[in-house]
């Protein structure tokens, strides 16, 4: 199993609702032939300097990750919802 972790920091002034809208779009995403086990959330602000949001996606294997990564709707969400609001986005994939 592959876990994909994404952590992002938004630009100053981005309202929480915009972050939640982008995360919900990913949570609602369905990719044909791939089971997505996803958890996402906005930072609670318990510690100064944290990122703004995070999500994890568990996928069966590398091929499932590649299909998910190349999915047209997934890339539209990245481009149209996350890119405009994000100052930085970091990703890592590792085997569980």
C-alpha distances in whole Angstrom, upper triangle without the diagonal:
4,7,10,13,16,20,23,27,29,33,36,37,34,34,32,32,31,28,27,28,25,22,23,23,20,19,21,19,18,17,18,15,12,11,11,11,13,16,18,22,25,26,28,31,31,31,33,31,28,26,26,23,19,16,13,10,7,6,5,5,8,11,10,10,13,14,14,15,18,19,23,23,20,22,25,24,23,26,29,27,26,28,31,30,28,30,26,23,20,16,14,10,8,6,5
4,6,10,13,16,20,23,26,29,32,34,31,31,29,29,28,25,25,25,23,20,21,21,17,17,20,18,17,16,18,16,12,12,11,11,12,14,16,20,23,24,26,28,29,29,30,28,25,23,23,20,17,14,10,8,6,5,6,6,7,10,9,7,11,13,12,12,16,17,20,21,17,19,22,21,20,23,26,24,22,24,28,27,25,26,23,19,16,13,10,7,6,5,6
4,6,10,13,16,20,23,26,29,31,28,28,26,26,25,22,21,23,20,17,19,19,15,15,18,17,17,16,19,17,14,12,10,9,10,11,13,16,19,20,23,24,25,25,26,24,21,19,20,17,13,10,7,6,4,6,9,9,10,13,11,9,12,14,12,13,16,17,20,20,16,18,21,19,18,22,24,22,20,22,25,24,22,23,20,16,14,10,8,5,5,6,7
4,7,10,13,17,19,23,26,27,25,25,23,24,22,19,19,20,17,15,17,17,13,14,17,15,16,15,18,18,14,13,11,10,9,11,12,15,17,18,21,23,24,24,25,22,19,16,17,14,11,8,6,5,6,8,11,11,10,13,11,8,11,13,10,10,14,15,18,17,14,15,18,16,15,18,20,19,16,18,22,21,18,20,17,13,11,7,6,4,7,9,10
4,7,10,14,17,20,23,24,22,23,20,21,20,16,17,19,16,13,16,16,13,14,17,16,18,18,21,21,17,16,13,12,10,10,10,12,14,15,18,19,20,20,21,19,15,13,14,11,7,6,5,7,9,11,15,15,14,17,15,12,14,16,13,13,16,17,20,19,15,16,19,16,14,18,20,18,15,17,20,18,16,17,14,10,8,6,5,6,9,11,12
4,7,10,13,16,19,21,18,19,17,19,17,13,15,16,13,11,14,15,12,13,17,16,18,18,21,22,18,18,14,14,11,11,9,11,12,13,16,18,19,19,19,17,13,10,11,8,6,5,6,9,12,14,17,17,16,18,17,13,15,17,14,12,16,17,18,17,14,14,16,14,12,15,17,15,11,13,16,15,12,13,10,7,6,5,7,9,12,15,16
4,7,10,14,16,18,16,17,15,17,16,12,14,16,13,12,15,16,14,15,18,18,21,21,25,26,22,21,18,17,14,12,10,10,10,10,14,14,16,15,15,13,10,7,8,6,4,7,9,12,15,18,21,21,20,22,21,17,19,21,17,16,19,20,21,20,16,17,18,15,13,16,17,15,11,13,15,13,10,11,8,6,5,7,9,12,15,18,18
4,6,10,13,15,13,14,13,15,13,10,13,14,12,11,15,15,14,16,19,19,22,22,26,27,24,23,20,19,16,14,11,11,10,10,14,14,16,15,15,12,9,6,6,5,6,9,12,15,18,20,24,24,23,25,23,19,21,22,19,17,20,20,21,19,16,16,17,14,12,14,15,12,9,10,12,10,7,8,6,4,6,9,12,15,18,21,22
4,7,9,12,10,12,12,14,13,10,13,15,13,13,17,17,17,18,21,21,25,26,29,31,28,27,23,23,19,17,14,12,10,10,13,12,15,14,13,10,8,5,5,7,9,12,15,18,22,24,28,28,26,28,26,23,24,26,22,20,23,23,24,22,19,19,19,16,14,15,16,13,10,11,12,9,6,6,5,7,9,12,15,19,21,25,26
4,6,8,7,9,10,12,10,8,12,13,12,13,16,17,16,19,21,21,25,26,30,32,29,28,24,24,20,19,15,13,11,11,14,13,17,16,14,12,11,8,6,8,11,14,18,20,24,26,30,30,29,30,28,25,26,27,23,21,24,24,23,21,19,18,18,15,13,14,14,11,9,9,9,5,4,5,7,9,12,15,18,21,24,28,28
4,6,6,10,11,14,11,11,14,15,14,16,19,19,19,22,24,24,28,29,33,34,32,31,28,28,24,22,19,17,14,14,17,16,19,18,16,13,13,11,9,12,15,18,21,24,27,29,33,33,32,33,31,28,28,29,26,24,26,26,25,23,21,20,19,17,15,15,15,13,11,10,9,6,6,5,8,11,15,18,21,25,28,31,32
4,6,9,11,14,12,12,16,17,16,18,21,22,22,24,26,27,31,32,36,38,35,34,31,30,26,24,21,18,15,15,16,15,18,17,15,13,14,12,11,14,17,20,24,26,30,32,36,36,35,36,34,31,32,33,30,28,29,29,28,27,25,24,23,20,19,19,18,16,14,14,12,9,9,8,12,15,18,21,24,28,31,34,35
4,6,9,11,10,11,14,15,16,17,20,21,22,24,25,27,30,32,36,38,35,35,31,30,27,25,21,18,15,15,16,15,19,19,16,15,16,14,12,15,18,21,25,27,31,33,37,38,37,38,35,32,33,34,30,29,30,30,29,27,25,24,23,20,19,19,18,15,14,15,12,9,11,11,15,17,20,23,27,30,33,36,36
4,7,8,7,8,11,12,12,14,16,17,18,20,22,23,26,28,32,34,32,31,27,27,23,21,18,15,12,13,15,15,18,19,17,16,15,13,10,12,16,18,22,24,28,30,34,34,34,34,32,29,30,30,27,25,27,26,25,23,21,21,20,17,16,16,15,12,11,12,10,7,9,10,13,15,18,21,24,27,30,33,34
4,5,6,7,9,10,12,13,15,16,18,19,21,22,26,28,32,34,32,31,27,26,23,21,17,14,11,13,14,14,18,19,18,17,16,14,11,12,16,18,22,24,28,30,34,35,34,35,33,30,31,31,28,27,28,27,26,23,22,22,21,18,18,18,16,13,13,15,13,9,12,14,16,17,20,23,26,28,31,34,34
4,5,5,6,9,10,11,12,14,16,16,18,20,24,26,30,32,29,28,24,23,20,17,14,11,8,10,11,12,15,17,16,16,15,13,9,10,13,15,19,21,25,28,31,33,32,33,31,28,30,30,26,25,27,26,26,23,21,22,20,17,17,18,17,13,13,15,14,11,12,14,16,17,19,21,24,26,29,31,31
4,5,5,6,9,10,10,12,14,15,16,18,22,25,28,31,28,27,23,23,19,17,14,12,10,13,14,15,19,20,20,20,18,16,12,12,15,16,20,22,25,27,31,33,32,33,30,28,29,29,25,25,27,25,24,21,20,21,19,15,16,18,15,12,13,15,14,11,14,16,18,18,21,22,25,27,30,32,32
4,5,5,6,9,10,11,13,14,15,17,21,23,27,29,27,26,23,22,19,17,14,12,11,13,15,17,20,21,21,20,18,15,11,11,14,15,19,20,24,26,30,31,30,31,28,26,27,26,23,22,24,22,21,18,17,17,16,12,13,14,12,8,9,12,10,8,11,14,16,16,19,20,24,25,28,31,31
4,5,5,6,9,10,11,12,14,16,19,22,25,27,25,24,20,20,16,14,11,9,7,10,13,14,18,18,18,17,15,12,8,8,10,12,15,17,21,23,27,28,28,28,26,23,25,24,21,20,22,21,20,18,16,16,15,12,12,14,12,8,8,11,11,8,9,12,13,13,16,17,20,22,25,28,28
4,5,5,6,9,10,10,12,14,18,20,24,26,23,22,19,18,14,12,9,8,7,11,13,15,18,20,20,19,17,14,11,9,11,12,15,17,20,22,26,28,28,28,25,23,25,24,21,21,23,21,21,17,16,17,16,13,14,16,14,10,11,14,14,11,13,16,17,16,18,19,21,23,25,28,27
4,6,5,6,9,10,10,12,16,19,22,25,23,22,18,19,15,14,11,11,11,14,16,19,22,23,23,22,20,17,13,12,13,13,17,17,21,23,26,28,28,28,25,23,24,23,20,20,21,19,18,15,14,15,14,10,12,14,11,8,10,13,13,11,13,17,18,17,19,20,23,24,27,29,29
4,5,5,7,9,10,11,15,17,20,23,20,20,17,17,14,13,10,10,11,14,17,19,22,23,23,21,19,15,12,10,11,11,14,15,19,20,24,25,25,25,22,20,21,20,17,16,18,16,16,12,11,12,11,7,8,11,9,5,6,10,10,9,11,14,15,13,16,16,19,21,24,26,26
4,5,5,6,9,10,14,16,19,21,19,18,14,14,10,9,7,7,8,12,15,17,20,21,22,20,17,14,11,8,9,8,11,12,16,18,21,23,23,23,20,18,20,19,16,16,18,16,17,13,11,13,13,9,10,13,12,9,9,12,14,12,12,16,15,13,15,15,18,19,21,23,23
4,5,5,6,8,12,15,18,21,18,17,14,14,11,10,8,9,11,15,17,20,22,24,25,24,20,18,15,12,12,11,13,13,17,18,22,24,24,24,21,19,21,20,16,17,19,17,17,13,12,15,14,10,12,15,13,10,11,15,16,15,16,19,19,17,19,18,21,21,24,25,25
4,6,5,6,10,13,16,19,17,16,13,14,12,12,11,12,14,17,20,22,25,26,27,26,22,19,17,14,14,12,14,14,17,18,21,23,23,22,19,18,19,18,14,15,16,14,13,10,9,11,10,7,10,12,11,9,10,14,15,14,15,19,19,17,19,18,20,21,24,25,25
4,5,5,9,11,14,16,14,13,10,11,8,10,9,11,13,17,20,22,24,25,26,25,21,18,16,13,12,9,11,10,13,14,18,19,19,19,16,14,16,15,11,12,14,12,12,9,7,10,10,7,9,12,12,10,10,14,15,15,15,19,18,15,16,15,17,17,20,21,22
4,6,8,11,15,16,14,12,9,9,7,7,7,10,13,16,19,22,24,25,27,25,22,19,17,13,12,9,10,10,12,14,17,19,20,20,17,16,18,16,13,15,17,14,15,12,10,14,14,11,13,16,15,13,13,17,19,18,18,21,20,17,18,17,18,18,20,21,21
4,7,10,13,15,13,12,10,11,10,11,11,14,16,20,22,25,27,29,30,29,25,22,20,17,16,13,14,13,15,16,19,21,22,21,17,17,19,17,13,15,17,14,14,11,10,14,13,11,14,16,15,14,15,18,20,19,20,23,23,20,21,20,21,21,23,24,24
4,7,10,12,11,10,8,11,10,12,12,15,18,21,24,27,29,30,31,29,26,23,21,17,16,13,13,11,14,14,16,18,19,18,14,14,15,13,10,12,13,10,11,8,7,11,11,9,12,14,14,13,14,17,19,19,20,23,22,19,20,18,20,19,21,22,22
4,6,9,8,8,8,11,11,14,15,18,21,25,27,30,32,33,34,33,29,26,24,21,19,16,15,12,14,13,15,17,17,16,12,13,14,11,9,12,13,10,11,9,9,13,13,12,15,17,17,17,18,20,22,23,23,26,25,22,22,20,21,20,22,22,22
4,6,6,7,8,11,12,16,17,21,23,26,29,32,34,35,36,34,30,27,26,22,20,17,16,12,13,11,13,14,15,13,10,11,11,8,7,10,10,7,9,8,8,12,13,13,15,17,18,18,18,21,23,24,24,27,25,22,22,20,20,18,20,21,21
4,6,8,10,14,15,19,21,24,27,30,33,35,37,38,39,37,34,31,29,26,24,20,19,15,15,13,14,15,16,13,10,12,13,9,9,12,12,9,11,11,12,15,16,16,18,20,21,21,22,24,27,28,27,30,29,25,25,23,23,21,22,22,23
4,7,10,13,15,19,21,25,28,31,34,37,38,39,40,38,35,32,31,27,24,21,19,15,14,11,11,12,13,11,8,11,12,9,10,13,13,11,14,14,14,17,19,19,20,23,24,24,24,26,29,30,29,32,30,27,26,23,22,20,21,20,21
4,6,10,12,16,18,22,25,28,30,33,34,35,37,35,31,28,27,24,21,17,15,11,10,8,8,10,11,9,6,8,10,8,7,11,12,10,14,14,12,15,18,17,18,21,22,22,22,24,27,27,27,29,27,23,23,20,19,16,18,17,17
4,6,9,13,16,20,23,26,28,31,32,33,35,33,30,27,26,22,19,16,13,10,8,7,7,10,13,12,8,10,13,11,9,13,15,13,16,15,14,17,19,18,19,22,23,22,22,25,28,27,27,29,27,23,23,19,19,16,17,16,16
4,6,10,12,16,19,22,24,27,29,30,31,30,26,23,22,19,16,12,10,6,6,6,9,11,13,13,9,9,12,11,8,12,14,12,15,14,12,15,17,15,16,20,21,19,19,22,24,24,23,26,24,20,19,17,16,14,15,15,15
4,7,10,14,18,20,22,25,26,27,29,28,24,22,21,17,14,10,8,5,5,7,9,12,14,15,12,12,15,14,12,14,17,16,19,17,14,18,20,17,18,22,22,20,20,23,25,24,23,26,24,20,19,16,16,14,15,14,13
4,7,10,14,16,19,22,23,24,26,24,21,18,17,13,11,7,6,4,6,9,12,15,16,17,14,12,16,15,12,14,17,16,18,16,13,16,18,15,15,19,20,17,17,20,22,21,20,22,21,17,17,14,15,14,15,16,15
4,7,11,13,15,18,19,21,23,22,18,16,15,11,8,6,5,7,9,12,16,18,19,20,17,16,19,19,15,16,20,19,21,18,15,18,19,16,16,20,20,17,16,20,22,20,19,21,20,17,16,15,15,15,16,17,16
4,7,10,12,15,17,18,20,19,15,13,11,8,6,4,6,9,12,15,18,20,21,22,19,17,20,20,16,17,20,19,20,18,15,17,18,14,14,18,18,15,13,17,19,16,15,18,17,14,14,14,15,16,17,19,18
4,7,9,12,14,15,17,16,13,11,9,6,6,7,10,12,15,19,22,24,24,26,23,21,23,23,20,20,23,22,23,20,17,19,20,16,16,19,19,15,14,17,18,15,15,17,16,14,15,15,17,18,20,22,21
4,6,9,11,13,14,14,10,9,6,4,7,9,12,15,19,22,25,27,27,29,26,23,26,26,22,22,25,24,24,22,19,20,21,17,16,19,18,15,13,16,17,13,13,15,15,14,15,16,18,20,22,25,24
4,5,8,9,10,10,7,7,5,5,8,11,14,17,20,24,27,28,28,30,28,25,27,28,25,24,27,27,27,25,22,23,24,20,19,22,21,18,16,18,19,15,14,15,15,14,15,17,18,21,22,25,24
4,6,8,10,12,9,10,9,9,11,14,17,20,23,26,30,31,31,33,31,28,31,32,28,28,31,30,31,28,25,27,27,23,22,25,24,21,19,22,22,18,17,18,18,18,19,20,22,24,25,27,26
4,5,7,9,7,9,8,10,13,16,19,22,25,29,32,33,33,35,33,30,33,34,30,29,32,32,33,30,27,28,28,25,24,26,25,22,20,22,22,18,17,17,17,18,19,21,23,25,27,29,28
4,7,9,8,11,11,13,14,18,20,24,26,29,33,34,34,37,34,32,34,35,32,31,34,34,35,33,30,31,31,28,27,29,29,25,23,25,25,22,20,20,20,20,20,22,23,26,27,29,28
4,6,6,10,11,13,15,18,20,24,26,30,33,34,34,36,34,31,34,35,32,31,34,34,35,33,30,31,32,28,26,29,29,26,23,24,25,21,19,19,18,19,19,21,22,25,26,28,28
4,6,9,11,14,16,19,22,26,28,32,35,35,35,37,35,32,34,36,33,31,34,35,35,33,30,31,31,28,26,28,28,25,22,23,23,20,18,17,17,18,18,21,23,26,27,30,30
4,7,9,12,14,18,20,24,27,30,33,33,32,35,33,30,32,33,30,28,31,32,33,31,28,28,29,26,23,25,26,23,20,20,21,17,15,14,13,15,15,18,20,23,25,28,28
4,6,9,10,14,17,20,23,26,29,30,29,32,30,27,29,30,27,26,29,29,30,28,25,25,26,23,21,23,24,21,18,19,20,16,14,13,12,13,13,15,17,20,22,25,25
4,6,8,11,14,18,21,24,27,27,27,29,27,24,26,27,24,22,25,26,26,25,21,22,22,19,17,19,20,17,14,15,16,13,10,10,9,9,10,13,15,18,20,23,24
4,7,11,14,17,21,24,27,28,27,29,27,24,26,27,23,22,25,25,25,23,20,20,21,17,16,18,18,14,12,14,14,11,9,10,10,10,12,14,17,20,22,25,25
4,7,11,14,17,20,24,25,24,26,24,21,23,23,20,19,22,22,22,20,17,18,19,15,14,16,17,13,11,13,14,11,10,12,11,9,11,12,15,17,19,22,22
4,7,10,14,17,20,21,21,23,20,18,20,21,17,17,20,20,21,19,16,17,18,15,14,17,18,15,12,14,16,14,12,14,12,9,10,10,12,14,16,18,18
4,7,10,13,17,18,18,20,17,15,17,18,14,14,18,17,19,17,14,15,17,14,13,17,17,15,12,15,18,16,14,16,14,11,11,10,11,12,14,16,16
4,7,10,13,15,15,17,14,12,15,16,13,13,17,17,19,18,14,16,18,16,15,18,20,17,15,18,21,19,17,19,17,13,12,10,10,10,11,13,12
4,6,10,12,12,14,11,9,12,13,10,11,15,14,17,16,12,15,17,15,15,18,20,18,16,19,22,21,19,21,19,15,14,11,11,9,11,12,12
4,7,9,11,12,10,9,12,13,11,12,16,16,19,18,15,18,20,18,18,22,23,21,20,22,25,25,23,25,22,18,17,13,12,9,10,10,9
4,6,8,9,6,6,10,10,9,11,14,14,17,17,15,17,20,19,18,22,24,22,21,23,27,26,24,27,24,20,18,15,13,10,10,10,10
4,7,8,6,8,11,11,11,13,16,16,20,20,17,20,23,22,22,25,27,26,25,27,30,30,28,30,27,23,21,18,16,12,12,10,10
4,6,5,6,9,10,11,12,15,16,19,20,18,20,23,22,22,25,27,26,25,26,30,30,28,30,27,23,21,17,14,11,10,8,10
4,5,5,6,9,10,10,12,14,18,19,17,18,21,21,20,23,26,25,24,25,28,29,26,28,25,21,19,15,13,9,10,9,12
4,5,5,6,9,10,11,12,16,18,16,17,20,21,20,22,25,25,24,25,29,29,27,29,26,23,21,17,16,13,13,13,15
4,5,5,6,9,10,11,14,15,13,15,18,18,18,21,23,23,22,23,27,27,26,28,25,21,20,16,15,12,13,13,14
4,5,5,6,9,10,14,14,12,13,17,16,15,18,21,20,19,20,24,24,22,24,22,18,16,13,12,9,11,11,13
4,5,5,6,9,12,14,12,12,16,16,15,17,20,21,19,20,24,25,23,25,22,19,17,14,13,11,13,14,17
4,5,5,6,10,11,10,11,14,15,15,17,20,20,19,21,24,25,24,26,24,20,19,16,16,14,16,17,19
4,6,5,9,9,7,9,12,12,12,15,17,17,16,18,21,22,21,23,21,17,17,14,14,13,15,16,18
4,6,9,10,7,7,11,11,10,13,15,16,15,15,19,20,18,21,18,15,14,12,13,11,14,16,18
4,6,9,7,7,10,12,11,13,15,17,16,16,20,21,20,22,20,17,17,15,16,15,18,19,22
4,6,5,6,9,10,11,12,14,15,15,16,19,21,20,23,22,19,19,17,18,17,20,21,23
4,5,5,6,9,10,10,12,14,15,15,18,20,20,23,22,19,20,19,20,20,23,24,26
4,5,5,6,9,10,10,11,13,14,16,18,18,22,21,18,20,19,21,20,23,25,26
4,5,5,6,9,10,10,11,12,15,16,16,19,18,15,16,15,17,17,20,21,23
4,5,5,6,8,10,10,10,13,15,15,18,16,14,16,15,17,17,21,23,25
4,5,5,6,8,9,10,12,14,15,18,18,16,18,17,20,21,24,26,28
4,6,5,5,7,9,11,12,12,16,16,14,16,16,19,19,23,25,26
4,6,6,5,6,9,10,10,13,12,10,13,13,16,17,21,23,25
4,6,6,5,8,10,10,13,13,12,15,15,19,20,24,26,28
4,6,6,7,9,11,14,15,14,17,18,21,23,26,29,30
4,6,6,7,9,13,13,13,16,17,20,22,25,28,29
4,6,6,6,9,10,9,12,13,17,19,22,25,26
4,6,5,8,9,9,12,14,18,20,24,27,28
4,6,8,11,12,15,17,21,23,27,30,32
4,7,9,10,14,17,20,23,26,29,30
4,5,7,11,13,17,20,23,27,28
4,7,10,14,17,21,24,27,29
4,7,10,14,17,20,24,25
4,7,10,14,17,20,22
4,7,11,14,17,19
4,7,10,14,16
4,7,10,12
4,7,10
4,7
4
